[in-house]
Amino acid sequence: MGGFGTTEGHIDNFDSIGALTTMIANSRIPDGYEAGRFHLLWLGCYIVLTPFKMVSFCGLNRHGGTPPIAPPGSTPLNHAYRLMIVLYPPQSMISQAGRLVLPLASLPHDKLLSLGPEVTSHRYISII
Amino acid sequence: MGIGADANWATDGHVLMDPDSHVKFMARALLQLGSYIFSQMDPSIKARLDPEKFMQSIEYTNDHGEVISPPSWSGAPENIEPLKCQLLEWITHSELRASIVPGLYSQDWEKVRDQIDEGQLGLPPLTRPQSKTTSECFFQT
């Protein structure tokens, strides 16, 4: 995960360009609270994160969230948690490219035989 | 002397995969590793692994008690031709997606296509660079 919770938003740099991120909102925020919003900064829009709202978007565009907020003057209740489930499309899993390093097996002297993209990709191309 | 403490696919893969998938996965990884190593040898002797024979040489006992070999692999390192078409399709798809990502406007997709057409994929002989470089992802210490 990259940085999040900033007003500038963030970009998920390890995502594949060929697939979308899907995010599921499953917070149980008490009535009267601001539910929290998810902002797609490039499109200039936001989604109010009420339960079971699903958002599919390209994580390579700038995006970010703002938190649930208790009503003015009240102390947030202990059970007022945000729960978001994010399904990322990592480049290393989806495409030939990637940064995936595969720990294949043990070697003597407590070493690890790891296969990098030089071995597991067909002379990989960096972007896809 | 035991094996190392780090989690790895050979020792721990069975947690995620059934025996068929696990052996297939390991066999493919070994084929990739073998092909990668042979590509470092003198190209004139054309040392290579035959993907078909390689898979046939591996045996294991499946859930039904049968001794079998993993299936052949159309995506093997030397079978680049079928993969080229898939890659070109994927690039067309990616290019379409990239058209809505400002940070990727400058990506030269034609160059990527050319790389594939010119056979810069597959297993060209690997040569030693003038200055020695180290790889961080191979034989980790």
Interface residues (C-beta under 8 A of the other chain):
Chain A: I11 S16 I17 G18 W42 C58 L60 N61 S95 Q96 V101 L102 P103 L104 A105 S106 L107 P108 D110 K111 L112 L113 S114 L115 G116 P117 E118 V119 T120 H122 R123 I125 I127 I128
Chain B: M1 I3 G4 A5 D6 A7 N8 W9 A10 T11 M26 A29 Q32 L33 Y36 P77 I80 L83 L87 W90 I91 H93 S94 R97 A98 I100 V101 P102 G103 L104 Q107 V112 Q115 I116 Q120 L121 G122 L123 P124 S135 E136 C137 F138 F139 Q140 T141
